[in-house]
Structures are given as C-alpha cells and as structure tokens.
Amino acid sequence: MKKGAVVVSLRGHDKGKLYVVVGESEKKLLLCDGKNKKLSHPKVKNKKHLKEIGKEIHFSSYNPLYDAHILKELKSIEKRIDNSFVYNY
C-alpha cells in the first residue's frame, strides 16, 4: 500500500474506521485520520488487518499537509462509499 492510500480497519476496536497511509515499514503501516490519530502521532497497524478501498489522497495537492486536510478528505470519501464491505470480510 502506498502513501496516500485510503484503508479501512478490519480488526480491532477501530474496525470499520477509515485511515490514510502516511508511512510504511516491513509489516506495519503508519495511519492517520486527522482527528484522533494525527500526523504527529500516527497509528501503527499490521498490514493484514487493513484493506485498501481504492481511493487515494494526493498529498501533493496540499503544501504543507495538515491534519485538517486529511480529516476533510476522509469525511468526503466516507460519504461517498458503502461501508458494508467491511463486515463481509
């Protein structure tokens, strides 16, 4: 999964929540939602507990990138998608 990809959590207390990938290590991703998990302290989550939804946020559109930009984009995407696929995992 590349930086800027929008993913949904499939496992854990945050199941069904949307995040944006802001970084990556071998088996883990750094995730941000702009509200609870900010760019300064991203969530670390195992790749196998996430699913790409086919949407992307282009960080190059924002210079500099702020948490408010991510929150706005995720809210917009959340309104346009059907979240039921999370529960069909």
PyMOL commands that set and color helices and strands:
alter all, ss='L'
color gray80, all
select helices_A, chain A and resi 47-49+59-61+67-80+83-88
alter helices_A, ss='H'
color red, helices_A
select strands_A, chain A and resi 5-9+18-24+28-32+43-46+50-56
alter strands_A, ss='S'
color yellow, strands_A
deselect
rebuild
show_as cartoon
